[in-house]
Amino acid sequence: MERSLRESLDISQGSFSIFLTRPLTVVLLAVGVLIAVSPLLRLRKPAALNEDPET
């Protein structure tokens, strides 16, 4: 996997934009980011549940 990444970056002369040229890669990168960020979103959710709606 690392070898493929290095080869891709060599072909694109170091530009990461090569990974955003096709819609499928954009979708896969977005899903990866959402998976990576989802634990952070879960930490914020319980705090909102602790609010007292009567005050």
Order of alpha helices (4+ residues) and beta strands (2+ residues): alpha-alpha
